[in-house]
Amino acid sequence: MVFVDSLETQVSNLERENAKLREDLKAQALGVDKAIHDIRSPIVNLFGFYKELFEDINSAYEKGELLSEEQMNDAKEGFEFVFASKEKIEVLLTDMLAIAKLRSGKIPLNTEYHSLNKIIDFSTKENEAFLSEGQEITYKCQGDLVINCDEYKFGEVISNLIKNGIEALDGKGEVEISYFDVPKSHSGAREDKYVICISDTGKGISVEDKPHIFEDFYTRGKGNKGTGLGLASCKAIVEKHGWKINVYSDGPGKGASLHIS
């Protein structure tokens, strides 16, 4: 009887793992489809622009005319679009490659003890240019926390989360960075733990979005803004350090908070 119960438990566990694997594969397939679409769209638009520009130039050449002021303005706007599309494709491919390398273990972490204040200060300055009037980044921590991390990669995580918070602001608002200690007597761990929080007063996250927030290519309703790889990349780097990242929000319009622990 004990053997039968044990076998049933193993079968049940295998079924759960199999279901999870199917969901993971489904999410990956959807992610690949989204990536192909994100790359294909600007390429198709680029060819459309070049075709139209070529026709205008060729038509003017055959007539022995110069391009009109309107055609010149259209060409200027078109070239600006070309450069923006090129950057979008480069960012997408770079992020895809970085995540793939992180997950395959091909990018080792260069971990040493670093000042969290220093990392946050640098990341904050990187993002100040993205602030609009009435928006601010605040750091509400006393003292400093020294953490064992890859300074460059963890700095990328903090910077990305700050930028994500800024993008979520709707008009005036605040992105707050803080951390708090969780004594081992409370956490049950063998040593004291800490939680780093990046919170914003922005649009918040819906119940439907929360389960997908760290999936590859998920854009959280940003439309054409961003590739959807920012939070997925953050999660990969955080987990590579052996930590966890979670998102909290009371819903649309109530802001969001990302916790690294």
TORDRENKOL-202270 format. One line per 3 residues: number of its first residue (from 1); for each residue x, y, z of N, C-alpha, C. Coordinates in steps of 0.02 Angstrom, whole numbers, m for minus. Layout:
NUM) X Y Z X Y Z X Y Z | ... .
//
This chain:
1) 42 m60 0 0 0 0 43 63 0 | 98 61 40 144 118 43 176 128 m25 | 192 71 m57 224 74 m124 177 107 m174 .
4) 112 88 m172 62 116 m217 55 191 m206 | 51 212 m142 45 283 m126 105 322 m152 | 165 292 m142 227 324 m166 227 331 m241 .
7) 204 279 m275 202 280 m348 152 332 m373 | 94 336 m340 44 386 m359 71 457 m349 | 109 467 m295 139 532 m282 188 550 m337 .
10) 230 502 m357 279 515 m410 245 530 m476 | 192 492 m492 155 505 m554 124 575 m553 | 96 593 m495 66 659 m488 118 714 m497 .
13) 178 705 m468 232 754 m475 254 759 m548 | 259 702 m582 279 702 m652 228 737 m695 | 164 727 m680 111 760 m718 115 836 m710 .
16) 129 859 m648 136 931 m636 196 959 m674 | 253 923 m672 313 946 m707 301 947 m782 | 264 897 m807 249 893 m878 206 952 m899 .
19) 156 968 m858 112 1025 m872 151 1090 m873 | 196 1098 m824 237 1159 m820 282 1164 m882 | 311 1107 m902 355 1107 m960 317 1127 m1023 .
22) 254 1102 m1030 213 1120 m1088 199 1195 m1089 | 185 1223 m1029 172 1295 m1025 234 1335 m1042 | 293 1312 m1018 357 1346 m1033 371 1346 m1108 .
25) 360 1287 m1139 372 1281 m1211 324 1325 m1250 | 262 1328 m1226 211 1370 m1259 231 1444 m1254 | 255 1464 m1194 276 1534 m1184 336 1550 m1228 .
28) 383 1502 m1234 442 1513 m1276 422 1521 m1349 | 374 1478 m1371 351 1482 m1441 318 1549 m1454 | 276 1572 m1407 245 1638 m1415 297 1693 m1415 .
31) 349 1685 m1374 402 1734 m1371 440 1739 m1436 | 455 1681 m1466 490 1680 m1531 447 1713 m1585 | 382 1697 m1585 336 1728 m1634 337 1804 m1626 .
34) 335 1828 m1563 335 1900 m1550 401 1931 m1573 | 457 1895 m1561 523 1922 m1581 528 1928 m1656 | 504 1876 m1692 505 1878 m1765 464 1937 m1790 .
37) 405 1948 m1759 362 2004 m1779 397 2071 m1766 | 430 2077 m1707 463 2139 m1689 521 2155 m1735 | 555 2103 m1760 611 2114 m1806 585 2127 m1876 .
40) 534 2088 m1897 508 2093 m1965 476 2161 m1979 | 439 2188 m1929 402 2251 m1941 446 2309 m1962 | 500 2324 m1925 541 2381 m1948 577 2367 m2013 .
43) 594 2302 m2027 627 2286 m2090 580 2298 m2148 | 517 2276 m2141 467 2287 m2194 457 2362 m2205 | 453 2400 m2150 444 2472 m2156 504 2506 m2189 .
46) 564 2480 m2174 624 2508 m2204 622 2499 m2280 | 606 2439 m2301 603 2427 m2373 549 2469 m2406 | 492 2478 m2372 439 2520 m2399 462 2592 m2408 .
49) 499 2617 m2358 524 2686 m2362 575 2693 m2419 | 622 2645 m2423 673 2649 m2476 642 2645 m2545 | 591 2604 m2553 557 2597 m2618 525 2664 m2637 .
52) 490 2695 m2589 456 2759 m2603 507 2813 m2618 | 562 2815 m2580 613 2866 m2591 646 2857 m2659 | 660 2794 m2677 691 2780 m2741 646 2803 m2799 .
55) 581 2790 m2792 535 2810 m2845 532 2886 m2852 | 534 2922 m2795 533 2996 m2798 596 3022 m2832 | 654 2995 m2812 718 3019 m2840 722 3001 m2914 .
58) 701 2940 m2930 705 2917 m3000 658 2958 m3045 | 598 2974 m3018 551 3014 m3057 578 3084 m3070 | 608 3115 m3017 636 3182 m3025 695 3181 m3073 .
61) 736 3129 m3071 794 3123 m3115 773 3118 m3188 | 722 3076 m3200 699 3068 m3269 670 3132 m3297 | 642 3174 m3253 613 3237 m3276 664 3294 m3275 .
64) 724 3278 m3251 776 3330 m3247 760 3381 m3194 | 725 3361 m3141 705 3407 m3088 740 3391 m3022 | 742 3440 m2979 765 3428 m2911 706 3407 m2867 .
67) 721 3375 m2812 667 3356 m2766 635 3418 m2737 | 570 3417 m2729 535 3474 m2700 549 3478 m2625 | 532 3535 m2595 543 3544 m2523 504 3491 m2483 .
70) 444 3476 m2507 403 3426 m2472 436 3357 m2476 | 463 3340 m2536 497 3276 m2544 560 3273 m2501 | 596 3329 m2495 657 3332 m2454 639 3321 m2380 .
73) 584 3353 m2358 562 3343 m2288 541 3271 m2275 | 506 3242 m2324 486 3172 m2318 547 3127 m2313 | 599 3143 m2353 660 3104 m2353 696 3109 m2285 .
76) 697 3171 m2258 729 3182 m2193 694 3142 m2138 | 626 3146 m2137 588 3107 m2087 599 3033 m2097 | 604 3013 m2160 614 2942 m2175 681 2917 m2149 .
79) 733 2956 m2158 799 2935 m2135 802 2932 m2058 | 767 2979 m2026 762 2976 m1952 728 2911 m1931 | 677 2892 m1968 642 2829 m1954 689 2769 m1965 .
82) 730 2773 m2017 778 2719 m2032 825 2708 m1972 | 853 2763 m1947 900 2758 m1891 866 2730 m1829 | 804 2753 m1816 767 2729 m1758 752 2654 m1764 .
85) 734 2632 m1824 719 2561 m1836 782 2519 m1828 | 837 2545 m1853 901 2509 m1846 918 2499 m1772 | 910 2552 m1733 925 2547 m1661 878 2497 m1627 .
88) 814 2497 m1646 767 2451 m1616 786 2378 m1629 | 806 2364 m1691 827 2296 m1709 890 2277 m1671 | 938 2323 m1666 1001 2308 m1631 988 2294 m1557 .
91) 944 2335 m1525 928 2325 m1455 895 2257 m1444 | 847 2241 m1487 812 2177 m1481 859 2118 m1487 | 902 2119 m1538 948 2064 m1549 1000 2059 m1493 .
94) 1024 2117 m1469 1072 2117 m1414 1042 2088 m1351 | 979 2107 m1335 945 2081 m1276 932 2006 m1282 | 911 1984 m1342 898 1913 m1352 962 1872 m1341 .
97) 1018 1897 m1368 1082 1862 m1361 1105 1861 m1289 | 1096 1917 m1253 1117 1921 m1183 1078 1872 m1140 | 1012 1868 m1149 971 1822 m1110 990 1750 m1125 .
100) 1000 1734 m1190 1019 1666 m1209 1085 1646 m1177 | 1133 1691 m1176 1198 1676 m1147 1194 1668 m1071 | 1154 1711 m1040 1145 1705 m967 1115 1639 m948 .
103) 1063 1619 m984 1028 1556 m967 1069 1495 m983 | 1115 1501 m1031 1156 1443 m1049 1218 1439 m1005 | 1229 1490 m964 1288 1490 m920 1351 1512 m954 .
106) 1346 1541 m1015 1405 1561 m1052 1434 1627 m1029 | 1395 1665 m989 1420 1728 m962 1431 1719 m887 | 1493 1713 m865 1506 1705 m793 1497 1771 m757 .
109) 1482 1766 m693 1476 1825 m651 1544 1840 m619 | 1563 1903 m621 1624 1925 m588 1604 1957 m522 | 1593 1915 m471 1565 1939 m408 1619 1961 m359 .
112) 1608 2019 m330 1648 2045 m276 1602 2085 m230 | 1627 2107 m173 1586 2147 m128 1587 2220 m151 | 1526 2248 m160 1520 2316 m185 1470 2355 m144 .
115) 1478 2421 m144 1432 2466 m110 1367 2472 m150 | 1311 2456 m118 1246 2463 m151 1232 2537 m166 | 1251 2582 m120 1241 2653 m131 1275 2677 m195 .
118) 1335 2653 m206 1373 2673 m266 1338 2649 m329 | 1314 2586 m328 1280 2558 m386 1216 2597 m401 | 1177 2612 m348 1114 2648 m356 1126 2720 m379 .
121) 1177 2752 m351 1192 2821 m370 1208 2825 m445 | 1249 2779 m469 1267 2779 m540 1206 2765 m583 | 1165 2716 m563 1106 2698 m602 1055 2755 m603 .
124) 1050 2792 m547 1005 2849 m544 1026 2903 m593 | 1090 2918 m594 1116 2970 m639 1106 2950 m712 | 1111 2885 m726 1100 2861 m795 1029 2876 m819 .
127) 982 2877 m772 911 2883 m791 881 2952 m781 | 919 2999 m754 892 3065 m740 869 3101 m804 | 902 3085 m860 885 3117 m924 815 3096 m948 .
130) 789 3040 m922 723 3015 m944 666 3046 m904 | 682 3083 m851 630 3113 m810 597 3172 m844 | 532 3176 m837 495 3235 m862 481 3282 m803 .
133) 453 3339 m817 438 3388 m765 390 3358 m714 | 407 3367 m650 365 3340 m597 380 3268 m578 | 431 3239 m608 451 3170 m592 518 3171 m556 .
136) 528 3124 m511 591 3121 m474 608 3049 m455 | 673 3039 m441 698 2975 m415 724 2989 m345 | 700 2951 m297 721 2960 m228 753 2896 m201 .
139) 800 2905 m154 834 2849 m123 827 2858 m48 | 784 2817 m18 768 2825 53 798 2769 94 | 864 2772 101 900 2723 142 953 2759 183 .
142) 961 2738 244 1013 2765 287 1072 2716 287 | 1132 2744 287 1191 2701 286 1202 2670 218 | 1239 2616 216 1254 2583 153 1250 2507 164 .
145) 1240 2472 110 1237 2399 111 1290 2374 64 | 1333 2330 87 1384 2300 45 1360 2232 23 | 1356 2221 m43 1330 2158 m68 1380 2123 m114 .
148) 1376 2058 m116 1420 2018 m159 1385 2008 m226 | 1409 2043 m278 1375 2042 m342 1424 2058 m398 | 1401 2048 m459 1436 2072 m518 1414 2145 m526 .
151) 1459 2191 m512 1441 2262 m509 1410 2287 m574 | 1438 2268 m630 1413 2293 m695 1344 2264 m710 | 1336 2198 m703 1273 2166 m721 1217 2185 m672 .
154) 1234 2188 m607 1183 2206 m559 1164 2280 m567 | 1213 2321 m586 1198 2391 m601 1150 2397 m660 | 1157 2352 m709 1110 2351 m765 1040 2336 m742 .
157) 1034 2290 m693 968 2273 m667 936 2334 m633 | 973 2366 m588 946 2424 m552 927 2479 m601 | 971 2493 m650 958 2545 m699 895 2529 m740 .
160) 888 2466 m759 831 2445 m799 766 2451 m760 | 768 2433 m696 708 2437 m654 688 2510 m641 | 738 2554 m634 724 2625 m626 691 2653 m689 .
163) 719 2636 m746 691 2660 m810 621 2632 m820 | 610 2570 m802 544 2540 m807 494 2578 m764 | 516 2599 m704 473 2638 m659 457 2706 m688 .
166) 507 2738 m719 495 2804 m750 445 2798 m806 | 452 2746 m847 407 2736 m903 335 2724 m880 | 328 2697 m819 261 2683 m793 227 2745 m764 .
169) 264 2799 m753 235 2859 m725 190 2893 m776 | 134 2916 m753 86 2951 m796 82 3024 m773 | 126 3065 m803 131 3134 m779 177 3138 m719 .
172) 158 3177 m668 200 3184 m609 202 3119 m570 | 259 3107 m537 264 3046 m498 335 3034 m473 | 345 2977 m441 408 2964 m407 428 2891 m416 .
175) 493 2880 m425 522 2814 m422 566 2812 m359 | 550 2768 m313 585 2765 m249 627 2701 m245 | 689 2709 m223 734 2652 m213 748 2647 m138 .
178) 741 2587 m112 752 2577 m40 774 2505 m29 | 795 2490 31 808 2421 50 796 2412 124 | 782 2352 144 774 2338 215 802 2269 231 .
181) 825 2262 292 854 2199 315 800 2154 342 | 809 2089 332 765 2039 361 809 1995 406 | 809 2007 472 852 1968 517 839 1894 511 .
184) 892 1854 520 885 1781 513 835 1752 564 | 826 1787 620 778 1763 670 706 1766 643 | 695 1812 594 628 1819 564 620 1778 500 .
187) 674 1772 462 670 1738 397 681 1663 402 | 713 1641 457 728 1570 464 791 1550 427 | 825 1599 396 886 1584 359 946 1579 406 .
190) 1001 1553 379 1061 1546 421 1098 1612 430 | 1082 1662 388 1113 1727 395 1061 1781 379 | 1076 1843 398 1030 1898 385 1020 1906 309 .
193) 958 1924 290 943 1935 220 922 2008 211 | 917 2029 148 897 2097 134 853 2098 72 | 812 2149 67 768 2157 9 780 2227 m20 .
196) 794 2229 m85 802 2292 m120 737 2307 m158 | 710 2367 m149 645 2384 m179 652 2443 m227 | 623 2436 m285 616 2491 m332 542 2500 m345 .
199) 514 2554 m319 441 2565 m321 425 2628 m362 | 367 2628 m392 345 2688 m428 272 2703 m412 | 253 2765 m424 183 2787 m412 144 2790 m477 .
202) 163 2748 m524 135 2752 m591 72 2712 m603 | 68 2685 m663 6 2655 m689 m14 2590 m655 | 32 2559 m620 16 2497 m587 14 2438 m636 .
205) m2 2380 m610 m3 2319 m651 m68 2282 m638 | m100 2262 m690 m164 2227 m683 m153 2155 m660 | m205 2124 m636 m202 2054 m615 m183 2010 m674 .
208) m207 2029 m734 m192 1989 m794 m119 1994 m814 | m89 2052 m803 m19 2063 m823 31 2031 m775 | 16 2030 m711 65 2009 m660 97 1941 m672 .
211) 59 1890 m691 92 1824 m702 140 1823 m761 | 135 1873 m805 176 1872 m867 231 1924 m867 | 237 1962 m813 280 2021 m814 353 2007 m829 .
214) 377 1946 m811 447 1930 m823 458 1885 m883 | 405 1874 m923 412 1832 m982 448 1870 m1037 | 485 1831 m1079 519 1861 m1135 469 1895 m1182 .
217) 486 1954 m1205 448 1991 m1256 381 2017 m1231 | 366 2010 m1166 303 2037 m1141 311 2111 m1129 | 270 2152 m1161 280 2225 m1161 234 2263 m1114 .
220) 192 2229 m1075 150 2262 m1025 112 2321 m1053 | 87 2311 m1114 44 2361 m1144 79 2425 m1164 | 145 2421 m1179 183 2481 m1199 176 2497 m1273 .
223) 140 2455 m1309 135 2467 m1381 201 2455 m1415 | 225 2504 m1453 289 2497 m1488 348 2519 m1446 | 336 2537 m1385 389 2562 m1342 424 2505 m1307 .
226) 487 2494 m1323 525 2441 m1291 516 2374 m1325 | 560 2326 m1306 559 2260 m1337 527 2208 m1293 | 515 2224 m1229 486 2175 m1184 538 2128 m1155 .
229) 602 2143 m1168 655 2099 m1142 687 2127 m1079 | 671 2189 m1060 703 2220 m1003 694 2181 m938 | 632 2167 m919 619 2132 m857 640 2059 m861 .
232) 634 2029 m920 657 1959 m928 732 1955 m918 | 768 2005 m945 841 2007 m936 859 2018 m863 | 822 2062 m829 833 2074 m757 825 2010 m717 .
235) 772 1974 m731 758 1911 m696 814 1861 m706 | 839 1856 m768 893 1809 m783 956 1826 m744 | 973 1891 m740 1033 1912 m704 1025 1902 m629 .
238) 967 1920 m603 954 1911 m531 959 1838 m512 | 927 1794 m551 929 1723 m535 998 1693 m545 | 1037 1721 m590 1107 1700 m599 1147 1713 m535 .
241) 1129 1765 m498 1161 1780 m434 1136 1734 m378 | 1083 1696 m392 1054 1654 m340 1001 1689 m300 | 976 1746 m325 925 1784 m290 857 1775 m324 .
244) 807 1811 m299 740 1810 m327 717 1881 m340 | 672 1889 m388 641 1954 m401 566 1943 m407 | 528 1986 m372 455 1981 m372 425 2050 m384 .
247) 364 2050 m410 329 2112 m423 266 2115 m381 | 252 2175 m355 192 2186 m315 156 2248 m340 | 90 2243 m345 48 2300 m365 m23 2287 m343 .
250) m55 2340 m320 m126 2335 m299 m173 2344 m358 | m146 2352 m419 m188 2357 m477 m176 2421 m517 | m211 2430 m572 m202 2489 m614 m211 2554 m576 .
253) m165 2601 m589 m167 2666 m557 m139 2669 m487 | m114 2612 m461 m91 2610 m392 m16 2596 m385 | 21 2606 m440 93 2597 m437 114 2524 m435 .
256) 180 2514 m432 208 2446 m429 273 2447 m391 | 292 2390 m366 356 2384 m329 389 2318 m347 | 453 2322 m366 491 2262 m382 541 2250 m326 .
259) 542 2189 m300 584 2172 m242 636 2120 m263 | 699 2134 m247 753 2086 m257 775 2061 m190 | 777 1996 m181 797 1969 m116 840 1907 m124 .
//
